[in-house]
């Protein structure tokens, strides 16, 4: 998996939007951008993924730069339950991947009440 | 719907004792299965993955082994635990040949004393 770079930590206030950046300057044309998050003392949880176009689901939105060298995970209205470590991971292809995920250090998101 | 079960939730074992952690998946067939470990203060590391019964791929040489005796059962074992085996062990699954999304169990926190 190609390398990603994320800030070590970010802080935001409850009920405000949060923009979590990820740089992946060596991304290849067939790499999908995946986001997972890990709440304290729990296993990681899939959040969202995309290839080129922006993506929305019930948890978050993913904005992908036109050159695909960076992306941003957007939490539209953060709650205290969104406090977690967020991981940006590149995956070759979108289907049938059997190999494991390569987790970096991720971004520790702190939500202030 | 699919569910993943992992037990026990916590385990305290003496150095030199054996280990057996079990993971089962319900509601799907022929899943890809994974074991990860998260040592204290470190990131998630893939240990083993399996694409079918009896098929195990090892990512990191260690004091551990994995087995897949049934389609939806994945077992992590050790004959003699070391202090360095302490950590948070996570089992995960993904659709075999399907969407490249991994779903994680709740994890087992192992302390080797």
Interface residues (C-beta under 8 A of the other chain):
Chain A: X32 X34 X36 X38 X41 X42 X43 X44 X45 X46 X49 X91 X93 X94 X95 X96 X97 X98 X99 X100 X101 X102 X103 X104 X105 X106
Chain B: X32 X34 X36 X43 X44 X45 X46 X49 X51 X57 X59 X90 X92 X94 X96 X97 X98 X99 X100 X101 X102 X103 X104 X105 X106 X107 X109
